[in-house]
Amino acid sequence: MNRRHFLATVSATALLPLPIFAAQDTWRLKAETVTQQILPTGDNATPILGFNGSMPGPELRVRRGERVSIDVENGLDEGTAVHWHGIRLENKMDGVPILTQELINPAGTKTYSFTPPDEGTYWYHSHYISHEQVARGMMGALIVEDETPPDVDHDITVLMSDWRMQEDGSLSDEFTDMHSVAHGGYIGNFVRAFLSKDEVKTGDRVRLRLINAATNRIFPMAISGVAGSIVAFDGMALPTPRDMTDLVLAPAQRADVIVDINGPVGFDMMTREGSYRLADLVVNGTNPDRRAGPIMALSQPAVPTPAEPTQHLTLTMMGGAMGGRHDGDNIWAFNNVSDLQADPFGSFQRGETVRITLANDTSFPHGIHLHGHHFYEVGEDGDLGDLRDTTLVNANESRDIICVFDNPGRWMLHCHMLSHAVGGMRTWVNVA
């Protein structure tokens, strides 16, 4: 679809707030087929997957340090599982078939119960044939609320994704066509963002929680009509708020920004062909009571302090189109091995600090996600950088990360370009 069609999407579809479940002890999510108006009003609605009759599924708001139980009922005609992305939870609740649980079969129900240790912005999504089930809509926001919230007038979630649409509004089913898997992955021809609130006032101070829920698309972002700072990545508060230039979100990454509204607000994806509008936030009226002041850092996360690394491992990304040969039996590989194997990539003692070099020897970027932990990106100067659960490694580049493996269990480590994951870029680590 062309640029004009992208831009026409906004006025017709942006003002559909996400359903929100306020903090409570128990929820019930039903995975099911839904019909969603993704294209502009007047175009056909799309048969798609979702939770509780909507796509995205309802936004779940939970409290740090308080146990929550979520009953997931499978109303599909195939198995499923749900992963609570970025939450440092107990291993058996991670939602990964083979490693942590059996499938939730059709008409079956599984109760996930965990205590979130960190405030911040997270999300949930299918982790079974996820390259297809997530592309079909099995996703939703998961917010761990602040014990001491920042001084803002609104807290708004902005969940972004893309879809490969047919002319009649139905989804293309080419989720695993060989060309896409070997290149940048299943990329949609239609993009948009869903907002949890649709109206603000000039002068309001607003927290925006940006979530890239796409299966493969990287979102270089620009937000117009605001002035502010980035305050968190992947749920983890930055020590010092940061300028909003060069805001890029790989699949599964999140960013929290706090901004002051100074004009019409637009969310744009930046491309070589120009900007594409994802959503508009209506600005109506003026807030006479707000006096803009400095944007303060959020409460800092209680994460373990790295010691001197006891192991230094290298995870080399291999394969794909225009890539070198490897010994794996799929399109992509880590260290010459494709897909999950009987032996882990790494075995660690609980509390062990490990340095991992992520070497991208391919012609495409990869967003590498570690389950059950956050890790520090190591800067070019060797200092510890941002805390992330997913890091973007560009083609023919490398990045070191340092992680304290303090959460026991079998944890998946994979590319969150989900086409690359199904193409072989999956492994796991064991924490004793």
TIFIFI-403014 format. One line per field, with one value per residue (C-alpha): residue number from 0; x, y, z. Coordinates in steps of 0.1 Angstrom, whole numbers, m for minus. Layout:
N
num = c(NUM, ...)
xx = c(X, ...)
yy = c(Y, ...)
zz = c(Z, ...)
//
This chain:
432
num = c(0, 1, 2, 3, 4, 5, 6, 7, 8, 9, 10, 11, 12, 13, 14, 15, 16, 17, 18, 19, 20, 21, 22, 23, 24, 25, 26, 27, 28, 29, 30, 31, 32, 33, 34, 35, 36, 37, 38, 39, 40, 41, 42, 43, 44, 45, 46, 47, 48, 49, 50, 51, 52, 53, 54, 55, 56, 57, 58, 59, 60, 61, 62, 63, 64, 65, 66, 67, 68, 69, 70, 71, 72, 73, 74, 75, 76, 77, 78, 79, 80, 81, 82, 83, 84, 85, 86, 87, 88, 89, 90, 91, 92, 93, 94, 95, 96, 97, 98, 99, 100, 101, 102, 103, 104, 105, 106, 107, 108, 109, 110, 111, 112, 113, 114, 115, 116, 117, 118, 119, 120, 121, 122, 123, 124, 125, 126, 127, 128, 129, 130, 131, 132, 133, 134, 135, 136, 137, 138, 139, 140, 141, 142, 143, 144, 145, 146, 147, 148, 149, 150, 151, 152, 153, 154, 155, 156, 157, 158, 159, 160, 161, 162, 163, 164, 165, 166, 167, 168, 169, 170, 171, 172, 173, 174, 175, 176, 177, 178, 179, 180, 181, 182, 183, 184, 185, 186, 187, 188, 189, 190, 191, 192, 193, 194, 195, 196, 197, 198, 199, 200, 201, 202, 203, 204, 205, 206, 207, 208, 209, 210, 211, 212, 213, 214, 215, 216, 217, 218, 219, 220, 221, 222, 223, 224, 225, 226, 227, 228, 229, 230, 231, 232, 233, 234, 235, 236, 237, 238, 239, 240, 241, 242, 243, 244, 245, 246, 247, 248, 249, 250, 251, 252, 253, 254, 255, 256, 257, 258, 259, 260, 261, 262, 263, 264, 265, 266, 267, 268, 269, 270, 271, 272, 273, 274, 275, 276, 277, 278, 279, 280, 281, 282, 283, 284, 285, 286, 287, 288, 289, 290, 291, 292, 293, 294, 295, 296, 297, 298, 299, 300, 301, 302, 303, 304, 305, 306, 307, 308, 309, 310, 311, 312, 313, 314, 315, 316, 317, 318, 319, 320, 321, 322, 323, 324, 325, 326, 327, 328, 329, 330, 331, 332, 333, 334, 335, 336, 337, 338, 339, 340, 341, 342, 343, 344, 345, 346, 347, 348, 349, 350, 351, 352, 353, 354, 355, 356, 357, 358, 359, 360, 361, 362, 363, 364, 365, 366, 367, 368, 369, 370, 371, 372, 373, 374, 375, 376, 377, 378, 379, 380, 381, 382, 383, 384, 385, 386, 387, 388, 389, 390, 391, 392, 393, 394, 395, 396, 397, 398, 399, 400, 401, 402, 403, 404, 405, 406, 407, 408, 409, 410, 411, 412, 413, 414, 415, 416, 417, 418, 419, 420, 421, 422, 423, 424, 425, 426, 427, 428, 429, 430, 431)
xx = c(0, 13, 22, m11, m30, m8, m15, m52, m53, m48, m79, m101, m86, m63, m91, m100, m86, m72, m93, m76, m78, m70, m48, m63, m52, m68, m76, m89, m77, m93, m73, m98, m106, m118, m128, m109, m111, m74, m79, m96, m133, m151, m126, m133, m127, m100, m105, m76, m66, m68, m77, m111, m127, m101, m68, m46, m57, m66, m39, m31, m20, m3, 15, 52, 58, 22, 14, m9, m27, m38, m60, m54, m81, m74, m104, m83, m83, m46, m23, m9, 12, 17, 50, 51, 79, 105, 92, 119, 95, 100, 110, 79, 57, 77, 54, 78, 67, 95, 116, 90, 56, 33, 11, m23, m44, m77, m104, m77, m67, m34, m30, 1, 10, 40, 52, 66, 98, 102, 80, 77, 64, 62, 39, 25, 23, 20, 51, 39, 43, 47, 59, 23, 2, 17, 14, m22, m27, m20, m4, m12, 4, 14, 21, 37, 26, 49, 48, 56, 42, 58, 39, 20, m15, m19, m3, m8, 3, 12, 14, 27, 26, 22, 2, 5, m30, m49, m72, m103, m88, m79, m43, m19, m10, 26, 40, 69, 76, 112, 121, 108, 124, 158, 157, 142, 112, 75, 70, 35, 23, 2, 13, m5, m4, m31, m35, m49, m62, m73, m73, m50, m47, m20, 3, m4, 26, 21, 39, 40, 47, 59, 58, 70, 48, 56, 71, 100, 97, 121, 104, 126, 103, 95, 68, 56, 39, 58, 90, 104, 128, 132, 130, 131, 140, 125, 109, 141, 144, 173, 195, 192, 165, 177, 171, 144, 165, 174, 146, 146, 127, 135, 107, 98, 117, 99, 106, 90, 90, 77, 67, 49, 22, 29, 9, m9, 6, 16, 35, 56, 77, 107, 118, 141, 109, 98, 76, 45, 19, 10, m15, m26, m34, m62, m53, m83, m82, m55, m43, m41, m28, 3, 36, 63, 94, 124, 116, 129, 143, 119, 126, 157, 153, 166, 187, 219, 252, 276, 308, 339, 326, 336, 328, 331, 310, 304, 271, 276, 246, 249, 230, 202, 203, 237, 251, 279, 274, 269, 265, 230, 200, 178, 181, 197, 221, 238, 274, 268, 237, 201, 171, 169, 193, 196, 226, 224, 245, 257, 255, 258, 256, 230, 244, 272, 282, 288, 300, 285, 297, 268, 285, 263, 279, 248, 234, 204, 199, 188, 170, 184, 161, 170, 142, 139, 167, 178, 214, 237, 247, 284, 293, 322, 342, 337, 314, 280, 252, 215, 196, 177, 160, 163, 192, 194, 226, 230, 243, 280, 284, 288, 278, 289, 264, 269, 243, 240, 222, 204, 171, 173, 159, 160, 158, 154, 178, 166, 162, 130, 126, 103, 108, 145, 136, 115, 143, 167, 179, 170, 190, 188, 208, 206, 210, 215)
yy = c(0, 34, 64, 80, 49, 48, 84, 80, 53, 76, 97, 67, 42, 58, 67, 32, 29, m4, m23, m21, m44, m25, m41, m72, m106, m128, m124, m147, m144, m164, m168, m168, m157, m121, m96, m63, m30, m26, m9, 25, 26, 18, m8, m44, m57, m84, m119, m122, m138, m120, m123, m117, m106, m79, m74, m64, m82, m62, m43, m59, m37, m54, m44, m49, m75, m88, m123, m123, m153, m153, m182, m186, m205, m217, m211, m218, m250, m254, m253, m222, m208, m173, m156, m127, m108, m91, m102, m118, m146, m182, m205, m227, m197, m184, m198, m217, m251, m278, m257, m247, m262, m284, m268, m255, m277, m265, m260, m263, m238, m230, m208, m186, m172, m150, m120, m92, m79, m48, m18, m8, m16, m52, m72, m107, m127, m162, m184, m213, m210, m174, m162, m169, m165, m131, m120, m129, m108, m127, m98, m73, m48, m58, m29, m32, 0, 23, 24, 60, 72, 101, 134, 131, 139, 108, 74, 61, 29, 29, m6, m8, m36, m44, m68, m82, m74, m87, m63, m77, m69, m105, m114, m131, m165, m164, m164, m188, m182, m190, m155, m137, m161, m158, m120, m95, m117, m115, m77, m62, m38, m20, m4, 13, 20, 13, 38, 32, 68, 91, 127, 151, 188, 213, 217, 182, 161, 126, 92, 73, 36, 25, m12, m28, m58, m65, m99, m86, m48, m23, 10, 42, 65, 102, 119, 153, 179, 171, 180, 155, 127, 89, 76, 38, 10, m25, m17, m6, 31, 50, 66, 99, 109, 110, 130, 115, 116, 83, 64, 30, m1, m36, m62, m67, m36, m9, 27, 49, 87, 115, 145, 179, 184, 215, 209, 182, 148, 124, 91, 84, 56, 70, 53, 62, 72, 95, 94, 71, 81, 54, 72, 107, 117, 142, 175, 193, 223, 236, 225, 257, 241, 223, 241, 223, 215, 191, 155, 134, 98, 70, 48, 27, m11, m35, m57, m76, m58, m76, m90, m98, m122, m158, m168, m151, m168, m158, m163, m159, m153, m171, m178, m162, m147, m133, m150, m175, m212, m230, m265, m261, m277, m246, m212, m195, m207, m197, m210, m235, m250, m244, m246, m259, m287, m311, m292, m255, m228, m220, m234, m211, m212, m190, m156, m160, m130, m138, m118, m127, m114, m113, m114, m108, m124, m120, m94, m85, m70, m93, m84, m109, m116, m134, m148, m144, m118, m84, m77, m47, m36, m29, 5, 11, 25, m8, 7, m8, 7, 3, m26, m45, m78, m75, m59, m49, m60, m46, m66, m73, m58, m71, m62, m75, m79, m87, m106, m118, m152, m151, m168, m206, m226, m233, m200, m194, m171, m163, m137, m118, m113, m143, m153, m158, m177, m202, m203, m217, m188, m203, m217, m218, m214, m233, m217, m242)
zz = c(0, m9, 13, 8, 20, 51, 59, 53, 79, 108, 109, 104, 127, 153, 178, 190, 225, 237, 263, 297, 327, 359, 385, 401, 413, 387, 350, 323, 287, 259, 228, 199, 164, 163, 137, 139, 120, 112, 79, 77, 84, 51, 42, 52, 87, 91, 105, 129, 162, 196, 232, 248, 215, 207, 189, 205, 236, 268, 285, 318, 346, 376, 407, 414, 441, 441, 427, 397, 382, 346, 333, 295, 277, 243, 220, 188, 168, 173, 204, 219, 248, 262, 270, 294, 276, 297, 331, 352, 364, 375, 347, 347, 339, 310, 283, 260, 248, 250, 275, 302, 295, 275, 249, 258, 236, 220, 247, 274, 300, 317, 348, 347, 381, 388, 409, 387, 404, 382, 373, 337, 302, 291, 268, 263, 231, 217, 219, 198, 160, 171, 137, 126, 158, 167, 131, 133, 164, 196, 215, 243, 266, 302, 325, 359, 377, 395, 433, 430, 396, 378, 378, 345, 334, 313, 309, 273, 257, 220, 206, 170, 145, 108, 87, 52, 39, 9, m11, 7, 41, 49, 60, 36, 49, 36, 71, 62, 25, 19, 6, 36, 61, 43, 41, 65, 76, 71, 67, 65, 38, 63, 96, 125, 162, 188, 216, 251, 253, 224, 237, 256, 261, 251, 281, 294, 306, 292, 297, 264, 265, 231, 223, 190, 187, 150, 142, 121, 113, 129, 138, 136, 154, 155, 176, 166, 188, 219, 238, 263, 271, 270, 305, 301, 277, 279, 312, 329, 340, 327, 353, 335, 310, 274, 243, 220, 188, 171, 187, 171, 183, 171, 174, 211, 223, 243, 252, 277, 271, 291, 271, 272, 246, 225, 193, 173, 182, 156, 157, 126, 113, 95, 62, 33, 14, 41, 72, 76, 101, 126, 147, 158, 194, 194, 212, 225, 248, 271, 305, 326, 357, 344, 347, 328, 348, 345, 336, 364, 362, 372, 402, 395, 391, 417, 395, 406, 401, 377, 391, 370, 343, 348, 312, 279, 252, 215, 198, 160, 138, 105, 73, 54, 19, 9, 40, 45, 46, 79, 92, 106, 89, 86, 69, 99, 126, 158, 159, 130, 148, 138, 162, 197, 206, 235, 249, 259, 244, 279, 314, 343, 381, 397, 403, 377, 357, 320, 290, 256, 223, 198, 164, 134, 104, 82, 58, 80, 115, 144, 176, 202, 231, 263, 284, 322, 325, 316, 305, 301, 266, 267, 252, 227, 257, 275, 301, 310, 290, 289, 306, 279, 274, 236, 218, 181, 163, 129, 99, 100, 135, 169, 205, 238, 266, 303, 322, 358, 354, 387, 376, 376, 348, 310, 292, 255, 236, 201, 174, 179, 142, 145, 109, 117, 148, 129, 103, 129, 151, 184, 213, 251, 283, 315, 349, 378)
//
